[in-house]
Amino acid sequence: MMLYPSVKYRDIISKNIYVPLFLCFLSYIMTACSSPLEKTGIITIGPNITEIIFTLKANHQLKAIGDFDDYPPETQNITRIGSYLSPNLEKITTLKPSTIIVSGDIPQLREFAQQFGIQYHAIPMDTLQQIYDGILLIGELTHTPNRAKHLVAEIQDKLNQLQTLTKDSEPISTLLVVGREPRDLSSIQVAGGHSFLSELLKVAGGKNVYEDSEQNYFEISAEQVLSKAPEVIIEFRCGENLTQRQLDALFLDWKALETVPAVRKSRVYFILESYGMRPGPRIYNVAQKIATLLHPEVELGL
């Protein structure tokens, strides 16, 4: 009886069993070593960028998003990686994304992406055209170009329809306030004529009192409000959960400028929706809201 295989038989065993096992083991090691270097998925910082990706139904590609990216509600289940001012680079490193998309340049993050070979895209969206171009670019980056084209066309069609409804109305001179401290009119942040908010105002049947300004956003004083004498003041307090009492207090601040037509006629309005200043898929809703404030009669035709 043979207790040990012959040399020839051992050779056959090594060729038919041990070699394939060794190759499998080697393949496993190589895969394990290479997988940490693999980069996949997208990280975004910017509520509008994240919302666009969801609208394009490309959210399955998201690995993480910014701390303030809050729409749609499904964003609550996605990993957070900091904000514009303090992106969590250590966390981003562990997530190994292939692409980072932000709505405004973050030098620290740009340098980090270059160092680790990650695609980095800072997409400006200060004007309507930039918003359209940004959506199309995100469509390319997420491999959803047709959906992106459809989304742009849908937004443009809705804005054109709204403009048709307001074109026969007299444009109302409007001051767009994007920031100020309560009980203080000494430093007021406003939107200039080249901002997308100013473009939406025009679609809605308004005329920005600073439409000739070259700046998108800048600071003015109470005296400058007096000199411009707007018929309407729209103050953006986006995402602020204000009570009626707080809104009344904000309105009373403007009473210091009682000679301004908007104040005298109580045509100071507040936009509280979180997307009010967000350059994304819901800009039509903002234009519609402004139109109903400026021209209440237009609401009946929407």
C-alpha positions in Angstrom: 0.0 0.0 0.0 1.4 3.5 -1.0 1.4 5.9 1.9 3.0 8.8 0.0 2.5 9.8 -3.6 5.3 9.3 -6.0 7.4 12.2 -7.3 5.6 12.2 -10.6 2.2 12.2 -8.9 3.3 15.0 -6.6 4.3 17.1 -9.6 0.8 16.5 -11.1 -0.8 17.6 -7.8 1.4 20.7 -7.6 0.6 21.7 -11.2 -3.2 21.0 -10.9 -3.9 22.2 -7.4 -1.1 24.2 -5.8 -0.4 26.4 -8.8 -4.0 27.5 -9.3 -4.4 28.1 -5.6 -1.3 30.2 -5.6 -2.5 32.2 -8.5 -5.9 32.8 -6.8 -4.1 33.9 -3.7 -1.9 36.3 -5.7 -4.9 37.7 -7.5 -6.6 38.3 -4.1 -3.6 40.1 -2.7 -3.3 42.3 -5.8 -7.0 43.2 -5.7 -6.8 44.0 -2.0 -3.8 46.2 -2.5 -5.2 48.0 -5.5 -8.7 48.6 -4.3 -7.7 51.3 -1.8 -6.3 53.3 -4.7 -9.6 53.1 -6.6 -11.5 56.3 -6.9 -15.2 56.3 -7.6 -18.3 58.5 -7.0 -18.9 62.2 -6.5 -18.6 64.5 -3.6 -20.5 67.9 -3.7 -20.4 71.0 -1.6 -23.3 73.4 -2.5 -27.0 73.0 -1.9 -27.7 73.9 -5.6 -25.2 71.4 -6.9 -26.6 68.5 -4.8 -30.2 69.4 -5.8 -29.3 69.4 -9.5 -27.7 65.9 -9.2 -30.9 64.6 -7.5 -33.1 66.3 -10.1 -31.0 64.5 -12.8 -31.6 61.2 -10.9 -27.9 60.7 -10.5 -27.9 60.8 -6.7 -26.7 57.1 -6.6 -23.3 58.5 -7.6 -23.0 60.7 -4.5 -20.6 59.6 -1.8 -20.9 62.6 0.3 -22.3 66.2 0.3 -21.8 69.5 2.1 -23.2 70.2 5.6 -25.8 72.6 4.3 -27.1 70.6 1.4 -30.7 70.1 2.5 -32.8 69.2 -0.5 -34.4 66.9 -1.3 -35.2 65.2 2.1 -33.2 62.2 0.9 -30.0 64.2 1.5 -30.4 63.5 5.2 -29.2 59.9 4.6 -25.9 60.9 2.9 -22.5 61.3 4.5 -21.5 65.0 5.3 -18.0 66.3 4.6 -18.0 69.9 5.9 -18.6 73.2 4.4 -17.0 75.8 2.1 -15.0 77.3 4.9 -14.0 74.0 6.5 -14.1 70.9 4.2 -13.1 67.7 6.0 -10.2 66.7 3.9 -9.4 63.6 6.1 -12.9 62.3 5.6 -12.8 63.0 1.8 -9.5 61.0 1.7 -11.1 58.0 3.2 -14.1 58.2 0.8 -11.8 58.2 -2.3 -14.1 60.1 -4.7 -13.2 60.3 -8.4 -14.9 63.8 -8.7 -15.5 66.8 -6.5 -18.1 69.4 -7.6 -18.6 72.7 -5.8 -20.6 75.8 -6.7 -17.8 78.3 -5.8 -14.1 77.8 -5.9 -12.5 76.4 -2.7 -8.7 76.9 -3.1 -7.9 74.5 -0.2 -10.1 71.8 -1.8 -8.8 72.5 -5.3 -5.2 72.0 -4.2 -6.2 68.8 -2.3 -7.9 67.4 -5.4 -4.9 68.1 -7.6 -2.6 66.4 -5.1 -4.6 63.2 -5.0 -5.6 63.1 -8.7 -9.3 63.8 -8.1 -11.3 65.7 -10.7 -12.3 69.1 -9.4 -15.0 71.3 -10.8 -16.0 74.7 -9.4 -19.1 75.7 -11.3 -20.1 79.4 -11.1 -23.9 80.1 -11.2 -24.2 83.8 -10.8 -26.3 84.4 -13.9 -29.1 82.5 -15.7 -26.8 81.5 -18.5 -24.3 80.2 -16.0 -27.0 78.2 -14.3 -28.0 76.6 -17.6 -24.4 75.9 -18.5 -23.7 74.5 -15.0 -26.6 72.1 -15.3 -25.4 70.9 -18.7 -21.9 70.4 -17.3 -23.2 68.4 -14.3 -25.1 66.4 -16.8 -21.9 65.5 -18.6 -20.1 64.7 -15.4 -22.9 62.4 -14.2 -23.4 60.8 -17.6 -27.0 62.2 -17.8 -26.6 64.8 -20.6 -30.1 64.2 -22.0 -31.8 64.7 -18.7 -29.7 67.9 -18.2 -30.8 69.3 -21.6 -34.4 68.5 -20.7 -34.2 70.2 -17.3 -32.7 73.4 -18.9 -35.4 73.5 -21.6 -38.1 73.0 -18.9 -36.8 75.9 -16.8 -36.5 78.2 -19.8 -40.0 77.3 -21.0 -41.5 78.1 -17.6 -39.6 81.4 -17.3 -40.7 82.4 -20.9 -44.3 81.6 -20.0 -44.1 83.7 -16.9 -42.5 86.6 -18.8 -45.4 86.4 -21.3 -47.8 86.9 -18.5 -46.0 90.0 -17.1 -44.8 91.7 -20.3 -47.9 94.0 -20.5 -47.5 95.1 -16.9 -45.6 98.3 -16.0 -42.2 97.2 -14.6 -42.0 98.1 -10.9 -38.8 99.5 -9.5 -37.6 97.1 -6.9 -34.8 96.9 -4.4 -33.5 93.3 -3.9 -32.1 93.0 -0.3 -30.0 89.8 0.2 -28.7 90.6 3.7 -28.7 93.0 6.6 -28.7 92.9 10.4 -32.1 93.3 12.2 -32.7 96.8 13.6 -30.0 98.1 11.3 -30.2 99.8 7.9 -26.7 101.2 7.9 -25.3 98.3 5.9 -27.6 96.6 3.4 -26.4 93.9 1.0 -28.3 94.1 -2.3 -28.3 92.3 -5.7 -27.0 94.1 -8.7 -28.1 94.0 -12.3 -25.9 91.1 -13.4 -27.1 88.6 -10.7 -29.6 85.9 -11.6 -31.9 87.3 -9.0 -32.1 90.6 -11.0 -32.8 88.5 -14.2 -35.6 86.7 -12.4 -37.0 90.0 -11.2 -37.1 91.2 -14.8 -38.9 88.0 -15.9 -41.4 88.6 -13.0 -42.2 92.1 -14.2 -39.9 94.2 -12.1 -36.9 96.5 -12.6 -33.9 96.4 -10.4 -33.1 99.9 -9.1 -29.5 98.8 -9.4 -29.8 97.2 -12.8 -26.9 99.2 -14.2 -24.4 98.0 -11.5 -21.5 95.9 -12.7 -21.4 94.0 -9.4 -23.6 91.0 -8.7 -23.9 91.8 -5.0 -22.7 94.8 -3.0 -23.3 97.0 0.1 -25.4 100.2 0.2 -26.5 102.6 2.9 -29.9 103.8 4.1 -29.2 107.1 2.3 -28.8 105.3 -1.0 -32.2 103.6 -0.5 -33.7 107.0 -0.1 -32.1 108.3 -3.3 -33.3 105.2 -5.3 -36.8 105.4 -3.9 -37.9 101.9 -4.9 -41.6 101.2 -5.3 -41.1 97.7 -3.8 -38.5 96.2 -1.5 -38.0 92.4 -1.5 -35.9 91.2 1.4 -34.5 87.6 1.2 -34.4 85.8 4.6 -34.0 82.4 3.0 -34.4 79.4 5.3 -35.2 81.6 8.4 -38.2 80.2 10.3 -39.6 83.6 11.3 -42.8 84.2 13.3 -45.2 86.9 12.2 -44.0 89.0 15.2 -40.4 88.8 13.9 -41.5 89.7 10.4 -43.4 92.7 11.7 -40.2 93.8 13.6 -38.2 93.5 10.3 -40.8 95.6 8.5 -40.7 98.2 11.3 -37.0 98.7 10.7 -37.8 100.1 7.3 -40.2 102.7 8.9 -37.1 104.8 9.4 -37.2 105.5 5.6 -40.9 106.4 5.5 -40.5 108.7 2.5 -39.5 105.7 0.3 -42.6 104.7 -1.7 -42.2 101.0 -0.9 -42.3 101.8 2.8 -45.0 104.4 2.6 -47.3 102.0 0.7 -46.3 98.9 2.9 -44.8 97.1 -0.1 -41.9 95.6 1.7 -42.0 91.8 1.2 -40.0 88.9 2.7 -39.0 85.7 0.9 -38.4 83.0 3.4 -38.1 79.9 1.2 -34.8 78.1 1.6 -34.3 78.0 -2.1 -35.0 81.7 -2.6 -31.4 82.6 -3.5 -30.4 79.1 -4.7 -29.3 79.0 -8.4 -30.8 75.6 -9.2 -33.8 73.8 -10.6 -36.4 75.8 -8.6 -35.4 79.3 -9.8 -38.8 79.4 -11.6 -40.5 79.1 -8.3 -38.6 82.2 -7.1 -39.6 84.2 -10.2 -43.2 83.1 -9.8 -43.1 84.2 -6.1 -41.7 87.6 -7.1 -44.3 88.0 -9.9 -47.2 87.5 -7.5 -45.7 90.1 -5.1 -45.2 92.7 -7.7 -48.3 92.0 -9.8 -51.0 90.2 -7.7 -53.2 90.0 -10.8 -50.7 87.8 -12.5 -51.2 85.0 -10.0 -54.7 84.4 -11.5 -53.1 83.5 -14.8 -50.5 81.0 -13.5 
